[in-house]
């Protein structure tokens, strides 16, 4: 069947053959692309070639591709010096398509396709990740790559332009955020090139940017002696107002002005969780008695102390007084660091680390 006839039949069935050039036409069974899964196919051959070129794949590299779609980028990765390409695709129809395309080109021996959710499956070992990823998973996928157990050289990702700007946001910059703070700890991020939304089919609502995430040579399980990476990640999550107990409430509200650290660390649910974690740590190291030592009472707002509703109420083996002292300890730490009135987006990683060290020194733990 000719491509012209195929296109006419697709049109009669409410479908389309998406292509910007003959080499990018997909010839598999007709189906509708699912926007809810971020299925926007990149079809501009020049952009596809540029992505592979910018990825600087070396001879013998193992490549990971998340969301290969119908294989427009995959076939170029297979033709590169890479020894293998592992593709993870959630849509079985597209997984079948990209595998068939590799077979037609005689490159099936270099390709492994896993059908599943990229956020749930374990990735194989890889040297570089090269992907046009669905916008909806940009943030969690980046976090999975950078803070999981994977050891790789670079990730060259095509992401939403706004997300790319957030990734490189610097302290004091309007785009600086929780993710950028954590990424800066383990990697260097560069903006490589912008890609027009017109280069995709169907056309998405926004433009994209190709970013390179280059991992630092040392990926610490400890960011410094006595402070684990997990504790740093939880600490920054709290500082940027991402505490899990607040997530559902925040989703129902419009975005508000960023709070300062003093306000953030007065939230009862969050302080209660930190209190429990810190007590567990004290008991673990045999210093349970230290829970009574806190900051001087003049470092804590007396009005807050009088009007505070204590969520513990004597439950869990501790008293209201212990909880108050712990809350005073947090307030005193912020004041001694002179960061009580600072907003997280204004702080450098060095400032954040200094505050975390002070918290730990005073028995406030985040993990």
Residue, then its C-alpha position, 0 to 999 in steps of 0.5 A: x500500500x502506498x503512503x498516499x493511500x495509507x494517509x487517506x485511509x488514516x484520515x477516513x478513520x479519524x487518524x493521521x500519519x504524523x511526519x515532517x519528512x518521509x523518513x519520519x513517517x510511522x507505518x504501523x497500525x493506526x491509532x490516536x496519540x494520547x495527549x494525557x501520556x504526553x505523546x507528542x512526536x518530534x519529527x524534525x530530522x534536523x532537530x533529531x540529528x542535533x540531539x544525538x550529536x549534542x549527546x556526544x555518545x562514545x563508542x561502546x556506550x550503553x544508552x537509556x531512552x525514556x519514552x521512545x514513541x515510534x522511534x524517530x530518536x531511537x533509530x538515530x541512537x541505534x546508528x550511533x557508536x553506542x553498543x546498546x540502547x535500552x528504551x522504556x515505553x509505557x504504551x505497548x503499541x509504541x513499544x511494538x512499533x519501535x521494536x519493529x522499526x529496529x528490526x527493519x533497519x537490521x539494528x534489533x540486536x542493539x535494542x532492548x524495549x521495556x514496556x512499563x511506566x518509567x517511574x516504576x520500572x528499574x532502569x538497566x545500567x547505562x552511561x548516557x540517557x538521551x530522551x524526549x520525555x513527556x512533560x508530565x514526568x519531567x520533574x520526577x524522572x529527573x529526580x529518579x535519575x539524579x538521586x537514585x542508585x544510577x551511575x551515569x555520565x550525562x543525561x541529554x533531555x528534551x523538556x518543556x522550556x519553562x522546566x529547563x529554566x527552572x533547572x538552571x535557576x540560581x539563588x535569588x533568581x525568580x526560577x530558583x526552586x527546590x529541584x534546582x537546589x538539589x540538582x546543583x548538589x550532584x550535577x551541572x546543568x546546561x541549556x543546549x538549544x531551544x526547540x519549537x513546538x512546531x517541530x512536534x506532532x500533534x503540536x504541544x502548547x509550549x516550546x521545548x529546550x534541550x538540556x544537558x545534565x552532567x553528573x559531578x565526578x563524585x556522587x555522594x551518599x553523604x553530602x558531608x560527614x554525618x549528613x546523608x544525601x537522604x537527609x539533605x533531600x528531606x531538609x530542602x523539601x521542608x525548606x521549600x514548603x514541599x512537606x508531604x503533609x501539606x501536599x494535598x492542601x497546597x493542590x487546592x490553593x492558588x500559588x502564594x508568595x513564598x514564605x520565609x523560613x521562620x514561617x515554614x518551620x512553625x507549621x505544626x504538622x511538619x514540626x511534629x514529624x521532625x520531633x518524632x524523627x529527632x526523638x528516634x535519633x536521640x534514642x538510637x544514639x543513647x541521648x534521649x535525655x537531651x530532648x529537654x535541652x532547647x534554645x533559651x525561652x527568650x528566643x521563642x515568641x511568648x505569644x506563640x507559646x501561649x496560643x499554640x495548639x499542641x498536637x501531641x497532647x501527651x500522646x506518643x510518650x512525650x509531653x506538651x512541654x517537650x514539644x514546646x522546647x523542641x519548637x523553641x530549639x528550631x526557632x533558636x537555630x534559625x535565629x542564631x543562623x540569622x536566616x529566620x526571615x530569609x526565603x529559601x529561593x534566596x539562599x545558596x547551597x552553602x547557606x542551606x548546608x550551614x543551616x542543616x549542620x546547625x539543626x543537626x548539631x542541636x538535635x533536629x533531624x530530617x531523616 
